Each structure stands twice: as C-alpha cells, then as structure tokens.
Amino acid sequence: MKPEITKAALGGIAGTIVMTMMMMFVAPMMTGMPMDIAAMLGGMLGGYTVGMIAHIMMGVVIFPLIYVFIYTNLPGSPIVRGLIWGVVLWLAAVVIVMPMAGAGFLLSNIGGMMAVMAALLGHLVYGGLLGAIAGSGETAAHA
C-alpha cells in the first residue's frame, strides 16, 4: 500500500525544515563551516532565491512524489523505507549534485569527510521524517 501524497508532502515539509535547520546550526559545529544548500544550488541556477526555491520544491514536492512512486519497491517499515530513500538522496547529492555546485566529489572542497557525515545525518533525518509521516497509520500487516 502506497502512502497518501498529502502525507508524503507533509513529511517532506517536516523533513525539509529540520534538515535546513541542521544545515544552518549542526553542520557548522561538525565541519567548522556552513552548509548553505540554497547558495550552492543558487550558484548553479542563478541566485540565492532560486536556489532556496529549488531546495524547498525538491524537499516538499519532487522527492516525496518519487518516494510515493517507489515506496512498494523499498524493504522494511515506513521509517526504514524513508531512511533508505534518504541514503539514496545523500548519494546523489555528494556524488552528482554537489560536485556540479563546486563543493567537490564527496564534498572535498567544503569539509571532506566531516561534511559528508553531516550531509548523511541531514539526509537520514529528512528520510526518517518523510517515512514516518508518510507511513503514519500504516499497520505492521501492511509494512
């Protein structure tokens, strides 16, 4: 049984808010430097505001819709499925998107392994919240 798109969007909202706050406050404590995804995306797309809009649209609309579409192909409970999706998004970010934004492969230009771990933590929180909220109300029999 797939989660409702509305619940997935709500999970995306919660995950995007918490992940953004983590990038602003937790990542600098881990890496010594800020992780400003809107600025990185904005550098590729034409400005900070466009970067922030892209970040929000991906986190609230695009990634939750894809998650709903692939949900039944992922193993485990809704939270585990969300965590797996978070890891997939993290891999895409550190191997494809961030190098294109100038952050380097595995974030080598903005903190290396500490930045990679901070990004993983943020994506796990995003995916866990997405999975928990999108799958809320799902019984163990349906998982």
C-alpha positions in Angstrom: 0.0 0.0 0.0 1.4 3.4 -1.0 1.3 6.3 1.3 -1.0 9.2 0.5 0.6 12.0 -1.4 -0.7 14.5 1.1 1.1 12.7 4.0 4.2 12.4 1.9 4.2 16.2 1.2 3.7 16.8 5.0 6.7 14.5 5.6 8.6 16.4 3.0 7.8 19.7 4.7 8.9 18.5 8.1 12.0 16.8 6.7 13.0 19.9 4.7 12.5 22.3 7.7 14.5 20.1 10.1 17.3 19.3 7.5 17.6 23.0 6.6 17.9 23.9 10.3 20.5 21.2 10.7 22.5 22.6 7.8 22.4 26.1 9.4 23.2 25.1 13.0 24.5 21.5 13.3 26.7 21.2 10.2 28.9 24.2 11.2 29.6 22.6 14.5 30.6 19.4 12.8 32.6 20.9 9.9 33.6 24.4 11.1 31.8 25.9 8.0 28.2 26.5 7.0 26.5 24.2 4.5 24.2 26.5 2.6 22.4 24.4 0.1 20.4 27.4 -1.3 23.7 29.2 -2.0 25.2 26.1 -3.7 22.1 25.5 -5.8 21.8 29.2 -6.5 25.3 29.2 -7.9 24.1 26.7 -10.5 20.6 28.1 -11.1 21.0 31.8 -11.0 20.9 33.2 -7.5 20.2 32.5 -3.8 16.4 32.9 -4.0 16.2 30.5 -6.9 18.4 28.1 -5.0 16.2 28.2 -2.0 13.0 27.7 -4.1 14.7 24.7 -5.7 15.7 23.3 -2.3 12.1 23.7 -1.0 10.5 22.3 -4.1 12.7 19.2 -4.2 12.2 18.6 -0.5 8.5 19.2 -0.3 7.2 18.1 -3.8 9.7 16.2 -6.0 11.4 13.9 -3.5 8.1 13.0 -1.7 6.4 12.2 -5.0 9.2 10.0 -6.1 9.2 8.3 -2.7 5.5 7.5 -3.0 6.1 6.1 -6.5 9.0 3.8 -5.4 7.6 3.1 -1.9 6.5 -0.5 -2.6 9.9 -1.4 -4.0 11.7 -0.5 -0.8 12.0 -3.0 2.0 11.1 -2.5 5.7 8.8 -0.4 7.7 7.8 3.1 6.6 10.7 4.6 8.6 13.2 2.2 7.2 12.0 2.9 3.7 12.3 6.6 4.4 15.9 6.1 5.7 16.8 4.2 2.6 15.4 7.0 0.5 17.4 9.4 2.5 20.6 7.5 1.8 19.7 7.4 -2.0 19.3 11.2 -1.9 22.5 11.7 0.0 24.5 9.6 -2.5 23.0 11.6 -5.4 23.9 14.8 -3.6 27.5 14.0 -2.7 28.4 12.2 -5.9 26.5 14.2 -8.5 24.8 17.4 -7.4 27.4 18.9 -5.0 30.3 18.4 -7.4 28.3 20.3 -10.1 27.8 23.1 -7.5 31.5 23.4 -6.8 31.6 21.5 -3.5 33.7 18.7 -5.0 33.2 15.0 -5.1 32.2 13.8 -1.6 32.2 17.4 -0.6 36.0 17.5 -0.8 36.0 21.3 -1.3 33.8 22.2 1.7 35.0 20.0 4.6 35.6 16.5 3.2 34.5 13.6 5.4 33.1 15.7 8.2 30.9 17.4 5.6 29.9 14.1 4.1 28.9 12.8 7.5 26.9 16.0 8.3 25.2 15.6 4.9 24.4 12.0 5.6 23.0 12.8 9.0 20.8 15.5 7.5 19.5 13.2 4.7 18.8 10.4 7.2 16.7 12.9 9.3 14.9 14.0 6.2 14.2 10.5 5.0 13.2 9.3 8.5 10.7 12.1 8.9 9.4 11.6 5.4 8.9 7.9 6.0 7.4 8.2 9.5 4.9 10.9 8.5 4.1 9.4 5.0 3.6 6.0 6.5 1.7 7.1 9.6 -1.3 5.0 10.2 0.1 2.1 8.3 -0.2 -1.1 10.3 2.5 -3.7 10.6 0.4 -6.0 8.4 0.8 -3.5 5.6 4.5 -2.8 6.0 
